Amino acid sequence: MFFKKSRRNRAGHNAIGRELKEHQNGNSISPEKAVFINEIKNRLNDSSDLKHKEVESKITLFFIDTLIDKTMLHQDIMRHVYRLDSEPVELMNMLTVAEVKKDSNYEDTVVSILSGAVAIHVEGYPYVISAQIKSKTSRSLTKPENESQVIGPQIAFNENLATNISLIRSYLANPRLCNEMYHVGKQTRTAISIMYIKGIASDEMVQTLRQRIKTIKIDGIIDSSVLVQLIDDNSLSIFPQMLLTERPDKSSTMLLNGKIVVIVDGSSLVIGCPQSFLEFFQSMEDQNVKWHVSSFLRLLRIIAMILSVFFTAFYVASLTFHYEVIPQPLLVPLSESRSRVPFPPIIEALLLEFIIELLREAGARLPTKVGQTMGIVGGIVIGTAAVQAGFTSNILIIIIALGALASFTTPSYTMGNVIRILRFPIILLAGFWGFYGIMFAFCFLLIHLLRQSSLGSPYMIPFYPPRLADWKDSIVRLPLKFTFKRPFQTRPENVQKYNPKEHQDYE
C-alpha cells in the first residue's frame, strides 16, 4: 500500500508539474475570451477558412469551414450550445455526436480543429470542448483496378479510413479483431490504423510494427506506399517486403492467417505483413477456384517470372559466347535474321528493352483509351520499322515481347516493377561474361533473397528455413482439407484453422 500511495503522489505531482509548465509556456487555455480568440487565430495563421462564431457574449466556437459538416454543426451542436446554462463540461453529455472531448491546452485544441472538430470555449473556464463533426467526403466504392479477378468479390478500398475499416469488419465480424490508431507526420498528422486478430496474430510481430510506426519522424505521409518504405526490414533492397493490396477480401484472408494489416487515411492501398517472396505471385482468385486450376496458375506465374528475367539475357549470352547451345536448325534462321543488324547482341537487346519500357510508361501515363492505342500501335509500328531498318532481328522482337508479356502475369504491381528492372543488369552481365554472368546474377539474387526478412520473418519461407507443412499452399495449392494450419511464417498463437476430422471432402 505504501508504494501504491507513493506512485499516486508522484503521478499527482507530475500532473501538476505538467500544468505549471504548460502555463509558463503559454500553452494552457486562457479563460479570457479575447485572449483565446487571438491565440487560436495566431496559431492557425488566421486562415481564410477558419471561422469563429460567438453565441451571446461568453461562448465562442472555432472551426475550419472546409472540414466540417454544416448540417451537424446546426443540428447537433448549435441547438445544445444555445441551451447551455451551466459549466461547459456539461456539453459532453448534451451533444449528440460520437466523439466529444475536453482540451486544456492550445496544442490539442488546434489539432482537434484541424481534424474536423468544432472547439467550444466559454469565457471564465480554462478549457474547451471539442466535438468531432468532420464531413465524410469520399468517392463511392468501385471495382479493383490493379487486382481484378473473375471469380470473387468485386469491391475495392477507397481513400476514406473509416470506410476501409468498415469493409474489413464486414468480412470479419469478430470481437477479437483489434484496431489501433496512431498519428504520424509532424505536418500532416496522418491517421494510421493497425488491425489484427488477437489470439491469432503474433504479439511479438504486432509490438515490432507498433514500435516502427511510433519511431517514424517525418513531416508527412500521404500514401501507404510511403509508409511501407519507412517500416520495411531492409529499405535498400529492391524487393518489396510488404504487400500493398486494394482488395478487402485479400486483407481479411491475411488477418485470418495471423498477419497484420495497416491502413493509412487518404490511401486506397492497404499494407499486409509479413509477406514471403512466393506470396507476391499468388492471387486472391487462387482460393476461389479448384486446387488443380490454382496450382497450374501459380506454376505458370513462377515460370513467367523466370522467363521474363532471364530469357533475353540467355539470348544475348548464346549469340555472344555460346553458339554451341543453339540447336542446329535454328542457326540458319538466326544468322539470316541478324545479317543486317549492325549492333552486337547486347546493344540490340538493351535498345529494344528500353523501347518496350518507354511504350509501357507512356501507355500508363496517358489517358486510358489513348494509352491502350499508344501501346498497341506504337509497339507494332516501332517493331516493324526496327526490323525493316536493320536495327534488330525478328527473333529478338519475339523474345522481348514474350518477356514483357510474362512480366504482366505477376499479381503484385510492386513485384512486377522489380522484374522489369532486374532484366537490365542481367543482360549486361550476360553480354560481358555469358552464362557465367547469368549464373553470377542468379547466385547473387538467391543469396540476397535468403538474407531478407519481412517483419522479422524469413522472406524465402517455406523453402528457407524449410517448412514442409507450408508447401501445401505455396507454389501449388493442395485441397482445402490439407491446409487446416496457418502458415508458420506468421508465428500464429493459434496454429490450427479448423479441425480436419470435422471437415467434409467436397473437392
Helices and strands as residue ranges (DSSP letters): H 2-24, H 33-43, E 50-55, E 59-64, H 70-72, I 73-78, H 79-81, G 88-90, H 91-94, E 100-103, H 106-114, E 117-122, E 128-132, H 161-171, E 177-184, E 190-197, H 203-214, H 224-231, E 243-245, H 248-256, E 260-264, E 270-273, G 278-281, G 284-287, H 291-320, G 323-325, H 328-337, H 345-365, H 368-389, H 394-407, H 413-433, H 435-451, E 453-454, E 457-458, G 468-472, G 480-482, G 488-490, G 500-502
